Amino acid sequence: MTRPIRILLGMTGSVATTLGRKIIGAFDGDEVIVVQTPAAARFCEPVMRDGVLNVAGAKVLTEDDEWAWRKVGDQILHVELRDWMDVLVIAPLSANSLGKMANGICDNLLISIWLASGKKPTVVAPAMNTQMWLHPAVVKNALAIREMGVRVVDPVEKVLACGETGVGAMAEIGHIAAVARHSAEESRRMLCAP
């Protein structure tokens, strides 16, 4: 029997982060650790705070956890998490974090994990206003990360939090989870191949 899939779930500063409990719930049966960017934390209400947050049964880590490092030889959280995970899922992915990924700007725990992830699969689900999603800079950044091998689960059209209707809403959560599981299983098969 194989162990459950290890999902490292990144959440960034998008209003879709308010769906955090549902996103975590879509990975029922898998092991989930959540990494929130500082902007994502503004949208999530923690259930408990005692060193780590506990949201919907998942351990939630923040910047404070990364910077517990004191001296050479101490464990480095973004490397530990990279080694632990089978797949990195960033849902929702904000325009800001997308730009950081596309340009290698590494100023938080989540992007540090991604940059250290090597050949481990990454699945992202962008969520933002339609005009942001269609902006040439964002289009360029989305293309850039696709070319890097990131699986982008494109946003969908619906009424957005701002009241406008258009493409920009995060894709259906079950679909994101299915793509993530498929990516993890595919990666496991490749690692086990002779």
C-alpha positions in Angstrom: 0.0 0.0 0.0 1.4 3.4 -0.9 1.3 6.3 1.5 -1.1 9.2 1.0 0.0 11.9 -1.5 1.8 14.8 0.3 0.3 18.1 -0.9 2.1 21.3 -0.1 -0.7 23.8 -0.6 0.4 27.4 -1.1 -2.2 30.2 -0.6 -1.5 33.7 -1.9 -3.2 37.1 -1.6 -6.4 36.6 -3.5 -10.0 36.8 -2.3 -10.3 33.1 -3.4 -8.2 32.4 -0.3 -11.4 32.7 1.7 -12.2 29.3 0.2 -9.2 27.8 2.1 -11.2 25.3 4.1 -12.9 24.0 0.9 -9.6 23.8 -0.9 -8.0 21.8 1.9 -11.1 19.6 2.1 -10.7 18.7 -1.6 -7.5 16.9 -0.6 -9.3 14.6 1.9 -7.2 11.4 2.3 -4.0 13.2 1.4 -1.5 14.7 3.7 -1.7 18.5 3.5 0.6 21.2 4.8 -0.5 24.8 4.0 2.0 27.7 3.4 0.3 31.1 3.5 2.0 34.3 2.2 1.5 37.3 4.4 -1.1 38.6 1.9 -3.1 35.4 2.1 -3.2 35.6 5.8 -5.3 38.7 5.5 -8.1 36.6 3.9 -8.0 33.6 6.2 -9.3 33.5 9.7 -7.2 31.1 11.7 -8.9 28.5 13.9 -6.0 28.3 16.4 -2.7 30.0 16.9 -0.1 28.3 19.0 3.2 28.4 17.0 1.3 27.0 13.9 -2.2 27.6 12.7 -4.6 24.8 12.3 -7.1 25.3 9.5 -9.5 22.4 8.5 -7.1 19.9 10.0 -4.0 21.0 8.1 -0.9 22.4 9.6 -0.5 26.0 8.3 2.9 27.7 8.1 3.8 31.3 7.7 6.9 33.5 7.3 7.5 33.4 11.0 8.1 29.6 10.7 10.8 30.1 8.0 12.7 32.6 10.0 13.1 30.5 13.1 16.5 29.6 11.6 19.3 30.8 13.9 22.7 29.3 12.9 24.4 27.3 10.2 23.5 23.7 10.7 19.9 24.5 11.8 17.2 22.9 9.6 16.0 25.0 6.7 12.2 24.9 6.4 11.8 25.5 2.7 14.3 22.6 2.0 12.5 20.3 4.5 9.2 21.1 2.9 10.6 20.5 -0.6 11.8 17.1 0.5 8.5 16.2 2.2 6.1 17.1 -0.6 5.0 15.1 -3.6 3.5 18.1 -5.4 3.3 21.9 -4.8 -0.2 23.3 -5.4 -0.7 27.1 -5.3 -4.4 27.8 -5.1 -5.2 30.6 -5.4 -2.2 32.1 -7.2 -2.3 36.0 -7.2 -1.0 38.2 -9.9 1.8 39.3 -7.5 3.0 35.7 -6.7 2.7 34.8 -10.4 5.0 37.7 -11.2 7.5 36.5 -8.6 7.5 33.0 -9.9 8.0 34.2 -13.5 10.9 36.4 -12.5 12.5 34.3 -9.8 11.8 36.9 -7.1 12.2 34.9 -3.9 11.1 37.0 -0.9 8.9 34.6 1.0 8.6 31.0 2.2 6.3 29.8 -0.6 8.4 31.1 -3.4 11.5 29.8 -1.7 9.9 26.3 -1.7 9.0 26.6 -5.4 12.5 27.7 -6.4 14.0 24.8 -4.4 11.5 22.3 -5.7 13.7 20.9 -8.5 11.8 18.4 -10.6 8.8 18.0 -8.3 5.6 19.0 -10.0 3.9 22.3 -9.4 0.2 23.0 -10.1 -1.2 26.6 -9.8 -4.7 28.0 -10.0 -4.6 31.8 -10.7 -7.4 33.9 -9.4 -7.8 37.6 -10.0 -9.9 40.3 -11.6 -10.5 39.8 -15.4 -8.5 42.9 -16.5 -5.6 41.7 -14.3 -5.7 38.2 -15.9 -5.8 39.7 -19.4 -3.1 42.3 -18.8 -0.1 41.7 -21.1 2.3 41.4 -18.1 0.2 38.7 -16.5 -0.3 36.9 -19.8 3.5 37.0 -20.3 4.1 35.7 -16.7 1.6 32.9 -17.1 3.3 31.8 -20.3 6.7 32.0 -18.7 5.8 29.6 -15.8 4.1 27.2 -18.3 7.4 27.1 -20.2 9.1 26.3 -16.9 6.9 23.2 -16.6 4.3 24.6 -14.1 0.8 23.2 -14.7 -1.6 26.2 -14.8 -5.2 25.4 -14.2 -6.7 28.5 -15.9 -9.3 30.7 -14.2 -12.9 30.5 -15.2 -15.6 33.0 -16.1 -18.2 34.0 -13.5 -19.3 36.9 -11.4 -16.2 38.0 -9.5 -15.9 39.3 -5.9 -15.6 42.8 -7.4 -19.1 42.4 -9.0 -17.8 42.2 -12.6 -18.4 39.2 -14.8 -15.4 37.7 -16.6 -12.6 35.2 -16.6 -10.5 35.4 -13.5 -12.3 33.2 -10.9 -10.3 30.3 -9.5 -11.1 27.1 -11.3 -13.4 24.5 -9.7 -11.7 23.2 -6.6 -12.3 19.5 -7.4 -10.6 20.0 -10.8 -7.6 21.6 -9.2 -7.3 18.7 -6.8 -7.6 16.1 -9.6 -4.8 17.8 -11.6 -2.6 18.0 -8.5 -3.2 14.3 -7.7 -2.5 13.3 -11.3 0.7 15.3 -11.3 1.9 13.7 -8.1 1.1 10.2 -9.2 2.7 10.8 -12.6 5.8 12.0 -10.8 5.9 9.0 -8.5 5.7 6.7 -11.5 8.6 8.4 -13.1 10.7 8.1 -10.0 10.0 4.4 -9.7 10.6 3.6 -13.4 13.8 1.6 -14.0 
